[in-house]
Amino acid sequence: MVLEVAEISVTPGREAEFAAAYRQARELVAVSPGLRSIRMTQGIETPSRFVLLIEWDSVEAHDQGFRQTDRFGKWREAIGPFFAKPPHVEHFDEVE
């Protein structure tokens, strides 16, 4: 299992619009093969900061099962207009 962590800075004042767009576009990611779970969180101290947490079977599942599909373009089209800057995305392995 691989955890994708995306730190998303939203333009201040547009947080509710971003959250609504995420709710509508979430299914574009959720149907991806190799996806185990998806969760969006919002900062309490910094409400314009969101963290997207997605568990994938592998980095390849993320890349081939989602990023290289037309669903990725639709996803970015839906939520991208609210970004204050490009998201910072990294993948993590569990420490055992």
C-alpha positions in Angstrom: 0.0 0.0 0.0 1.2 3.5 -0.9 -0.2 6.7 0.7 -0.5 9.7 -1.6 -0.5 13.0 0.3 -1.4 16.2 -1.6 -1.1 19.5 0.2 -3.5 21.9 -1.5 -3.5 25.7 -0.9 -6.9 27.2 -1.9 -7.4 30.8 -2.6 -8.7 32.4 0.6 -12.4 33.0 0.6 -13.0 30.1 -1.9 -12.8 27.2 0.6 -16.5 26.4 0.4 -16.5 26.4 -3.4 -13.5 24.2 -3.4 -15.1 21.7 -1.0 -18.2 21.6 -3.1 -16.2 21.0 -6.3 -14.3 18.2 -4.5 -17.5 16.5 -3.4 -18.8 16.5 -7.0 -15.5 15.4 -8.6 -14.5 12.9 -5.9 -16.0 10.0 -7.9 -13.6 10.6 -10.8 -10.8 9.4 -8.5 -12.8 6.9 -6.4 -13.5 4.6 -9.4 -9.8 4.2 -10.2 -8.5 0.7 -10.2 -6.0 0.2 -7.3 -7.6 2.9 -5.1 -8.2 1.7 -1.5 -9.5 4.9 0.1 -9.8 8.7 -0.4 -10.2 11.4 2.2 -10.0 15.2 2.0 -9.2 17.2 5.2 -9.3 20.9 5.9 -7.0 22.9 8.1 -8.6 24.3 11.3 -5.9 26.9 12.0 -5.5 27.6 8.3 -8.9 26.9 6.6 -7.4 27.6 3.1 -5.1 24.6 3.5 -6.4 21.2 2.5 -4.7 17.8 2.6 -5.9 15.0 0.3 -5.0 11.5 1.5 -5.4 8.6 -0.9 -4.3 5.0 -0.4 -3.3 3.2 -3.5 -2.2 -0.4 -4.2 1.0 1.1 -5.7 2.5 4.3 -7.2 1.8 2.6 -10.6 -1.9 2.3 -9.7 -2.0 6.0 -9.1 -0.1 6.9 -12.3 -1.7 4.4 -14.7 -5.1 3.9 -13.1 -5.8 7.6 -12.7 -3.2 10.2 -13.8 -2.9 8.8 -17.3 -6.7 8.7 -17.8 -9.1 11.4 -19.0 -10.6 11.4 -15.5 -7.4 13.2 -14.2 -8.0 16.1 -16.6 -11.6 16.4 -15.6 -10.6 16.2 -11.9 -8.1 19.1 -12.3 -10.6 21.1 -14.4 -13.1 20.8 -11.5 -10.9 21.6 -8.6 -7.9 23.4 -10.2 -9.5 26.9 -10.5 -9.5 27.1 -6.7 -5.8 26.5 -6.2 -3.7 29.4 -4.9 -0.6 27.5 -6.1 0.1 24.0 -7.5 -0.5 21.2 -5.0 2.6 19.5 -3.4 2.1 15.7 -3.9 4.2 12.9 -2.5 3.9 9.2 -2.0 4.7 7.4 1.3 5.4 3.8 2.3 4.3 2.5 5.7 7.1 1.9 8.2 6.8 -1.5 9.7 
